[in-house]
Amino acid sequence: MLEPLYTADEMRAAEAGHDVEQLMARAGRAVAEEAMRRFPQARRFVAVCGGGANGGDGRIAVDVLRSAGRDAVVADDLAGADVIVDALFGTGFHGEPREDAARKIEAINAAGAPVVAVDLPSGVNASTGEVAGACVDATLSVTMHGRKVGLEVAPGRFHAGEVVVADIGLEPRETELRLVTTAILEQVPRKRPDQNKYSAGTVLVVGGSRGLTGAPSLAAEAAFRADAGYVAVAVPDSTLPVFEQRLLEAVKLPCPEDEGKISPRAIEPIVEFAGKAGAVALGPGLGRGPGPKEVVARLLAELETPVVVDADALFELEPFERSAPTVLTPHEGELARLLGEESSWVAAHRVEAARRGAEKFGCVCLLKGADTLIAEPASGIWVCALGTPALATAGSGDVLTGVVSAFLAKGLGAGLAAAAAAAACQLASREIPQRGAVASDVIHALPAALA
């Protein structure tokens, strides 16, 4: 269900007590063999090597390539290279490359030849995925023993190219960050013969406002397609005709409203209805302003049901205390506002941002993106990176909210429900056209992904 993602310190611990020369020999051979397999027609290989162990791996790779009859050299002159081996920096690198190294990195990127990175592209922080300066754009990364955090978390993941893990004879270890695999969906309960629509999972979606009826509709439909048995929507009374047309299977709870948005006067009926639900999706299309803000604060205080907090419910959200499972699902801009940072900072420091979000609000924080991060207070972080760019479309976050809610309603814990939902949506993205996809396509593909 989970694959280790190693930091630099965790790799050092894994290597402790092993013969360093043997490890380097295995690593260098793995790089050479994978480079020849991936680029069988290449004749000239040029390795750009640093002075550390990563450079040593690169030099051994050159020796192996020569033994195999290839023209292979260690040099900074890249003229005529069919393949470049990037062996400047390894897992110990952090910060920004110095001027000389930055020039070498820029030359590698400008050479126009495919690049094989040893362990990970030079310039990527192996422990966080952060990129502070010049960074190699690899075609292939041959990483030793196990995947590194920096190969799966942005922005590092976007420099890694194809990733191949080479076995160099080390034992697996527990890691703080772990990669979600498709096996996580085996943890999602299936409907049993003895269940009815209520016991199979009941979800209440609270949101919608004039002009924003699509978001709660997508969340509700996604909850159904994620195998919830019963879904209801609590929406402003004036928007009811839209939902009566849009949602055939969902029950509608019309709510008192102020200027087209759910009014705080709706708190009591929502809390009463939610008492029969297994989970509440709070925020899709809710709208912003003093009224919605009060609705969110009071529902989080009064509901004893698991809650997913998304979209407008995240706007100006303040720390709260509740014992029931809670999942926040921000994108980078939303999490930036919650943390008082710029969205560019969150994009550059995703691991730290997700961890801070979980600690600040005392609940699971799911940071959306190509590498979705699921952070839990005082715990590790799960990384889900199974999807395609088809998810970069309006409404996909509402779909995710519906799926998380369905899995919570089925009894999964908050972290597991969030990670499994991310996996389900990302696998669904593989089932749909990669161009012109819309969020509804993801919904329709959910049953196939769950199967």
N, C-alpha and C positions, 0 to 999 in steps of 0.2 A: 504493500500500500504506500510505503514511503521509502525513498532512496536517500542515502546520506548526501549532504552538500557540505563540502569541507571548506573551512577557513584556513588561513595560513598556519595559525597555531595548532589547529586540529591535524593538519598534515604533518607538522613537525612532531607531534605526539605519536602519530601513526608510524613515522619513520624511526623513532627513537629505538636504539638497540639493534638496528639493522646495519649491515655493512654498506657504507655509503657508496663505495666504488661499484659494488654489485648492483645497487639500485640505479646508479647512473648508467651503467652498461645496459641494463634492461630498458631504461627509459629511452636512451639514444637509439637502440635497436628498434624499439616500437615506433619511434618517430620515422625512422628511415623506411621501415617496412610499410607503414601506412602511407607515406608519401609516394612510394613506388606503386602501391596498389591503387591509390587515388589518381595518380598521374602516370600511367604506364608508358606513355610516349615521351615523357620528359627525359632529356639527356643531361642538361646542365642544371645542377642545384647549387645555389649560393646561400650559405648560412651566415647570418649576421649575429654574432655571438657577443654576449656580455662577459663580465669577469667572474660571475658567480656560478652556482651549480647549474642554473638553466643554460648558461653558455657552455658548460661542460657537457651537458646532454646534447647540445647542438653539435659540438665537435665530434662526439662519439657517433652521432647520426651521419656526419660527413664521412667518417672512416667506414661505416657500414655501407654507405652508398658507393664509395670507391670500390670496396670489395665486391660489390654487385655489378661492377663494370660501368658505373655512371661517372660522369664528369662532375665532381663535387669539390667545392672549396669553401674555406672560411674567409670572407672578405666583406668589405663595405662597398666595393664597386659592384653594382648589380647589373652591369651591362651584359646582355646576352643570356641572362638567367631565364630558364624555362620555369623554374620553381624557386621561390625564396623560402628559406627556413628562418623563422623569427625566433631567436634564442637570446634576446637581449635581457629581458626581465622575467622572473618566475613568480612563485606565490608570495615571496617575501616583499615584493614591490608595493609601495604605497606613496601617495602624494603625486607630485608632478615631475615628469622626466626633466633632467637637466638639459641645458641647451644642446650639448653634443649629442645626447641620446635622442632628443626631440628631432634633430636634423636627420638622424638615421631612420627614425620612424617615418618621417615625412618622405624620405627617399624610398622606403619600402612601399609605401602607399602609392607613390607616383610611378613606380617601375612598370606597372601594367602586367605583372606576372602573378599567378596564383601564389598565395602565402600559406605556409603550414606553420602554425604557432606551436611552440613547445610548451605544453601545460596550459597556457592561456595567452591571449594577445598582449604584447608588451604595452603597458600603459593602463591596464585594467587592474584594479584592486581586487585580488582574489577573494578577500573576505567580505566584500560589500557590493561589488559590481560597479563601484564609483570610478569615474574617469575624470581626472583633474586637469589633464593637458593633452598633449599629442598621444595618439593611440593607434596601434596597428589594426588595420581592417583585414582580418584573417579569412581565408577561404575555408580552412580546416584547422581545428584545434585538437591536438592529440594530448589529452590530459591524463596524468598518472594516477592510478589507483581508484579515483572516484571523481565525480564532477565537483568543481569548485563553485562556491556561491557566485563569484564574478562571471561565470559562464552562463548562468541562468537568470540573473537579476539585472535589469536595465540600470544604466546604459551599457554595461559590459557585454550583456548577451547579444547586443546588436553588432558587436565587433568580432564575435567568436566564429561565425560561420557554422559549418557542420562540426559537431563535437563527437569525438571518438574517445572512449575510455580504455586505457591500456593497463593491463594487469602486470604489476611489477613485483608481486609476491608479498603484499602487505595484507594484514587482517582488517576487515571492516571495523569501524568504530562508531560509537554514538556521536552525533553531531547536533549542534543547536538548531541549524536550519536543515530542513529536509524537503525533498522534491516529491510532490504528489504524483502518483501513478494512476493508471486507469483502474487498478484494483480497488481503489477507494470506493467505487460505486457498488461494490459487493456489500458494503456496510449499510447501504440504504435499504430499509425494510420494504419488502414487496407486500402487496395486498394478499391477505390470507383468506381462505374460504370462510372462516368464521367471522370476518369483519363486515361491517356495513359502511355506508358512506361517511358516517361521523367518526367511527373508530379508525378509518383508513387515513385520517388526517384532515383537520378542519382549519381553514385559513381565512382570516379577515383582513382585507386590504382597506386601509384608511387613507384617503387622498382624493384627488380630483378637484378641480375648480373650473370655472368657465374658461374655455380655451385650452385646458390641460386635462382632457378626459382620456387621452391616449395612454398615458403612463400607467394609471391604475388598471386600465383594461389589459395592457400587456402583462402586468404583474399577475392579475387574476388568471388569465389564460395560461401563463407559464406555470402557475401553481397547479392547475388542473393537469397539464401535460407532464408535470413532474410527479404525477400519480396521487395528488391529494384527492380525497373523496368528496369534499364539500368546500366550496369557496364562496365567500360573500364580500361585497364591497360597501363600505360606508362612504357616501358621497353627498355633496350639497344637493338639496332638494331640487333646485332648478336645473341641475344637470341630469336628473333621472331619465328623461326621455332618451338621451344619448346612450346611456348604459342599458336601457331596456332594448335598444336596437343592437348595440354592440356586443353585449354579453348575454348569450342565451341561457347558459347553464348556471351562471352565478346568481345568488340571492342578492337583492338590493336593500340596503338600509339607508333610506333618505334622511338627511341630517339638516337641522337648522343651520342657516348660513348668514354670513355678513359679507355683502359685496361679492357674492359668488364663491366664497370660500367657506369651508366648514367652520362653524362658530363654536366658541367654548361652551355654548349651551348644549352642544351635542355630546359633551364628555360623558354624562350619565348613561344615555342609551348605548354609547359605544362600549363603555366599560361593562355594562350588563350583557351585551351581546358577546363581547370578547371572553366573558367567563365561560362560554361554551366552546371556545375555539382553542386549537392547539398552538396557534401562533398568529401574530399580527404583523402585517407589513405596513409600516408607518412612513408616509411621506411622498409616494409617487403622485406628482401633479397636485400636491396639497396647496401650493402657493406660498407666498411669503408675506410677512407683516406681523403686527402685534397679535392678531387673532390666531393664526396658525402656530406662531411661536408658543402661545399659551396652551394651545391644544397639545402640542408635542410634549411640553414640560409636564403638564398634568397627567397625560396618558402614561408617560414613563414613570411617574410617581405612583399612579393608582393601579395600573395593570399588573396582575400577577402572572400574566401569560408571557411566554417567550416573544421577543419583539425584534424585528429587523428595522433598523433606522436608515433611511435612504433619502436621496434627492432633497426636496425642500425641507424635510425634517432635520437635515444636517445643518441648515443655514442658521447661523447664530446659536447653535446648540451649545448648551452649557453643561459642565460635568453634573452627573446625577448619581443617585444611589438606588440600586434595585437588586434583588436577589435572584430574580428570574433570568434565564439566559438572554443575552442581548448581543446583537451583531450590528456594527456600523459598516456601511458599504460605500465609502467615499471614493471618488476618483482623485487624481492629484490636486486639482484645484480646490475641491471641497476639503480635503485633508489639510491643505495649506492654510485655508481660512481658520480651521479649527485649531491649528498649531501656531497661528500668528506668523507664518512664513510665506514666502513667495512660492508659487507652483513650480517654478524652475528649481528651487531648492529641493522640493519633494522629489521631483524627477531625477535629480542628481544623487539623492540620499534616500532611496526607497526603503531600505532595511531600517535605518534609524527612524525615518518618518512613521512607518507602520508600528514600530515598537513604541514610539512616543504616543501615538494615537491610542494604542491599547492601554498604556499605563495611565494616560490622562483621564480616560473615561472609564477605566476599570472593567472593560469588556472586550470581546473579540473585535478587532479592527481588520476588515478586509479591504486592502488597498487594490483597487482595480487596475488592470493594465495587461499587456501581453504576458507579463509575469505577475500574476495576481499573488499578493502576499497576504497570508492569514496569520495575524499576530494575536497572541493571548497574553494577558498580564502575567508576569513572572514565569513565563514559559518560552518555548522555542517558537520559531516561525516556520510555517509551511509555505512552499512556493509551488504554484500551479501554473505550468507553462505548456499546456497541451493544445492550445487553440490556434486559430488562423486569423489573418487580418480581417476576415469577414465580420468579426465582432466589433470592428470600428465603425459602428453605425448607430444612429440615434435610437434609443429605446432598449439597447442590449442590457443596460444597467437595470432597467425595470424588469426585464426578463430574469436576470440574476436574482433580484430581490424576491420575485415570486417563487423561484426554485429554492432559495434558502429557507423561505417561510414554509414551504411544503415539507422540506426535510426536517425542520424543527418540529412541525406538527406531527411528524411520524415518530418523534421521540429521540432524534439524534442530539448530542450535545452541540453547543454553539460552534465550537471550533471545527468539529467534524462536519456539521451541517454546512458551514460556510465553504470548507474545502471541497466537499463532495459536490456542492452546487456549482462552484467554479469549474470543477472537472466536467460536470454534465454539460454546462453551457459551452465549454471549450471543445468538447468532443462533438457536440451538435454542430459547431461551426465547421467541422470537417465534412459534414454530410450535405452542406448546401453550396450553391454556386459562390465562387470566391469574388466575383464581380457583380455589383448590383444587388447584393444581399440586403435584406431589411430584417428588423428584429423579429417580425412574425415568422420569417423563415427559420430562425433559431428555435422558436417555440414549436413549430411543426416537426423539427428534427429531434426534439428531446426524447420522445419514446424510443427512437432508434439508438440514441446515445446511451440511454439507461439500459437498453437490452444488451 
